[in-house]
Amino acid sequence: MFDQLLKLVTGKERHVSRAASSDHRAEVAALLVEAARMDQQFGEAERQTITNLLTRRFELTGEEAATLITAADERMAQSAHYFPLTHEINTNLSAQEKVEIIEMLWSVAYADGTLDPHEDQLIRQIAGLIHVTDRDRMLARKRALGE
């Protein structure tokens, strides 16, 4: 029904592969890109970290990851609403997978060598929205830092 409404309103059909919709790579990529953008500097170190995380997690090529990052960047530039992203994650991913996403967010936040307060706040907010405990959030941070 959503696809029909989208086609009616925009004149475009939504094309989402079964793999992309089932592993929630678009939502994860959007959150990672948002973490990179929080300090107003989406630098090469952050972009490379996101590429590495996406290629490992979803078994993507570098080109596929770059395409996903570009789409995620455009998506987050248009809307910084986290509920649609976190709702999909909450509904479909396990508690362990949610903690892994928080660990990925920490990796992006520290990619440039410093943690901006806005990045920290975003990760706190996302962790709360996807029901990751403070303890698990901090353990994920330690793992991301290699501690």
C-alpha positions as CSV (number, residue, x, y, z in Angstrom):
1,M,0.0,0.0,0.0
2,F,2.8,2.4,0.9
3,D,4.5,1.7,-2.5
4,Q,1.2,2.6,-4.3
5,L,0.8,5.8,-2.3
6,L,4.4,6.7,-3.0
7,K,4.0,6.1,-6.7
8,L,0.8,8.2,-6.7
9,V,2.4,11.1,-4.9
10,T,5.8,11.2,-6.5
11,G,5.3,9.4,-9.8
12,K,8.1,7.0,-8.8
13,E,8.1,3.5,-7.7
14,R,10.1,2.4,-4.7
15,H,12.7,-0.2,-5.6
16,V,14.1,-1.9,-2.5
17,S,15.9,-5.2,-2.9
18,R,14.9,-8.0,-0.5
19,A,18.5,-8.0,0.9
20,A,18.5,-4.3,1.6
21,S,15.1,-4.4,3.3
22,S,15.8,-7.5,5.4
23,D,19.1,-6.5,6.9
24,H,18.3,-2.8,7.5
25,R,21.5,-1.5,5.9
26,A,19.8,1.7,4.8
27,E,18.8,2.5,8.4
28,V,22.2,1.6,9.8
29,A,24.0,3.7,7.1
30,A,21.8,6.7,7.8
31,L,22.5,6.6,11.5
32,L,26.3,6.2,10.9
33,V,26.2,9.1,8.5
34,E,24.3,11.2,11.0
35,A,27.0,10.5,13.6
36,A,29.6,11.6,11.1
37,R,27.7,14.8,10.4
38,M,27.1,15.8,14.0
39,D,30.3,17.8,14.4
40,Q,29.6,19.6,11.1
41,Q,32.6,17.9,9.5
42,F,32.0,14.7,7.5
43,G,35.6,14.1,6.9
44,E,37.5,11.4,5.0
45,A,38.4,9.5,8.2
46,E,34.7,9.2,9.1
47,R,33.7,8.3,5.5
48,Q,36.4,5.5,5.4
49,T,35.3,4.2,8.8
50,I,31.7,4.0,7.7
51,T,32.7,2.3,4.4
52,N,34.7,-0.3,6.4
53,L,31.9,-0.9,8.9
54,L,29.3,-1.3,6.1
55,T,31.5,-3.6,4.0
56,R,32.2,-5.9,6.9
57,R,28.7,-5.9,8.4
58,F,26.8,-6.3,5.2
59,E,29.4,-8.0,3.0
60,L,29.3,-5.1,0.5
61,T,31.8,-4.0,-2.1
62,G,33.4,-0.6,-1.6
63,E,31.3,0.7,-4.5
64,E,28.1,-0.6,-2.9
65,A,29.1,1.0,0.4
66,A,29.8,4.3,-1.2
67,T,26.4,4.3,-2.9
68,L,24.7,3.5,0.4
69,I,26.6,6.3,2.1
70,T,25.7,8.8,-0.6
71,A,22.0,7.8,-0.3
72,A,22.2,7.9,3.5
73,D,23.8,11.4,3.4
74,E,21.0,12.7,1.1
75,R,18.4,11.1,3.3
76,M,19.7,12.7,6.5
77,A,20.2,16.1,4.8
78,Q,16.5,16.1,4.0
79,S,15.3,14.9,7.4
80,A,17.0,14.4,10.7
81,H,14.1,12.4,12.2
82,Y,15.4,9.3,13.9
83,F,12.1,7.6,14.7
84,P,11.6,5.9,11.3
85,L,15.1,4.6,11.5
86,T,15.0,3.4,15.1
87,H,11.5,2.0,14.7
88,E,12.7,-0.4,12.0
89,I,15.7,-1.3,14.0
90,N,13.6,-1.9,17.2
91,T,11.1,-4.0,15.4
92,N,13.4,-6.2,13.5
93,L,16.8,-6.5,15.1
94,S,17.9,-8.4,18.2
95,A,19.3,-6.8,21.4
96,Q,22.8,-7.9,20.4
97,E,22.4,-6.4,16.9
98,K,21.3,-3.1,18.5
99,V,24.4,-3.1,20.7
100,E,26.5,-3.7,17.6
101,I,25.0,-0.7,15.9
102,I,25.9,1.4,19.0
103,E,29.4,0.1,18.7
104,M,29.5,1.1,15.1
105,L,28.3,4.6,16.0
106,W,31.1,5.0,18.5
107,S,33.6,3.9,15.9
108,V,32.4,6.7,13.6
109,A,32.3,9.2,16.4
110,Y,36.0,8.5,17.2
111,A,37.2,8.2,13.6
112,D,38.5,11.7,13.5
113,G,40.3,11.3,16.9
114,T,38.0,13.3,19.0
115,L,34.5,12.9,20.4
116,D,32.3,15.9,19.8
117,P,29.6,16.5,22.5
118,H,27.0,16.4,19.8
119,E,28.2,13.0,18.7
120,D,28.0,11.7,22.3
121,Q,24.5,13.1,22.6
122,L,23.4,11.5,19.4
123,I,24.7,8.1,20.5
124,R,23.0,8.5,23.9
125,Q,19.7,9.4,22.1
126,I,19.9,6.5,19.6
127,A,20.8,4.1,22.3
128,G,17.7,5.2,24.2
129,L,15.5,4.9,21.2
130,I,16.6,1.4,20.4
131,H,16.5,0.3,24.0
132,V,20.2,-0.3,24.6
133,T,21.1,0.1,28.3
134,D,23.7,2.6,29.5
135,R,25.9,-0.3,30.5
136,D,25.8,-1.9,27.1
137,R,26.3,1.5,25.5
138,M,29.5,2.1,27.5
139,L,30.8,-1.4,26.9
140,A,30.2,-0.8,23.2
141,R,32.2,2.4,23.5
142,K,35.1,0.5,25.1
143,R,35.1,-2.1,22.4
144,A,35.0,0.6,19.7
145,L,38.1,2.2,21.3
146,G,39.8,-1.2,21.6
147,E,39.9,-1.1,25.4
